[in-house]
Amino acid sequence: MIAENLQVLKKRITARCFECQRDQQEVRLIAVSKFFGTNAIIEANRLGVTDFGENKAQELRDKYEILGDKISWHFIGNLQKNKVKYAVRAASYIHSVDSQILANEINKEAKKLNKVQNILLEVNTSLEATKAGLLDKTEVMKLVKHCTTLSNINLVGLMTMAPLTDDEKIIRKSFADLRNLKDEINQNGFDLGELSMGMTNDFEIAIEEGATMLRIGSAIFGQRNNITDWRQS
Ligand SMILES: *Cc1c(COP(=O)(O)O)cnc(C)c1O
């Protein structure tokens, strides 16, 4: 099933890149493997997927123990301070940094490992109170500047989740807002390249609005509804 799903997905990504005249090379596919077992990851990896996303620190730690660095790991979930060490050990990128405290902790753990940790700042473009992420431009700018003072952090871009809605206009606005924010930051002398946006239900809009990292789970691995433990899946 993963092989067929990937084939269909890649066709859709290629088609949409072509339609909006984007180079597909600059749109990286991150397969979100949360809840799914290591066999699913190995299968997708054999089919050419190199980047995988996880949203729980312990789950990432355990999968990393099994699969190691042959996978490029992305941490995309809410990160508690006491679990930062697991994410830093495993992840090539941490997408979900939304506070100075968290950035400091990541910097501290990265220093211990003699590593420079790639991070993105999570922005709440939908302004939904239940969502994580920085809420306004001033906050984002402040954290961008703070990150330049942290020697073991490399800030590469911004991440967002669109609101849960069928209204394409609202989704598009959320992605466009993130892109405009990145452009504005870069006009202030920074050089952020990455826009992590777009999931199973909205990745085509995200491609049109400039996404460089798509985080796609169910379109590759199937529905997560009935899975409670990845070791049994
Ligand atoms: C689960 C998750 C995804 C992938 O969601 P799908 O709808 O399955 O593609 C993307 N980003 C984040 C932050 C997630 O938690």
PDBQT file of the ligand as one rigid body, heavy atoms in Angstrom, charges set to zero:
ROOT
HETATM    1  C1  LIG A 301       0.577  14.494  11.882  1.00  0.00    +0.000 C 
HETATM    2  C2  LIG A 301       1.204  15.739  11.405  1.00  0.00    +0.000 A 
HETATM    3  C3  LIG A 301       1.364  15.968  10.027  1.00  0.00    +0.000 A 
HETATM    4  C4  LIG A 301       0.875  15.022   8.952  1.00  0.00    +0.000 C 
HETATM    5  O1  LIG A 301      -0.523  14.977   8.906  1.00  0.00    +0.000 OA
HETATM    6  P1  LIG A 301      -1.298  14.211   7.723  1.00  0.00    +0.000 P 
HETATM    7  O2  LIG A 301      -2.610  14.897   7.673  1.00  0.00    +0.000 OA
HETATM    8  O3  LIG A 301      -1.384  12.790   8.130  1.00  0.00    +0.000 OA
HETATM    9  O4  LIG A 301      -0.540  14.387   6.470  1.00  0.00    +0.000 OA
HETATM   10  C5  LIG A 301       2.009  17.140   9.652  1.00  0.00    +0.000 A 
HETATM   11  N1  LIG A 301       2.464  18.035  10.568  1.00  0.00    +0.000 NA
HETATM   12  C6  LIG A 301       2.317  17.843  11.881  1.00  0.00    +0.000 A 
HETATM   13  C7  LIG A 301       2.857  18.865  12.818  1.00  0.00    +0.000 C 
HETATM   14  C8  LIG A 301       1.687  16.687  12.338  1.00  0.00    +0.000 A 
HETATM   15  O5  LIG A 301       1.553  16.528  13.669  1.00  0.00    +0.000 OA
ENDROOT
TORSDOF 0
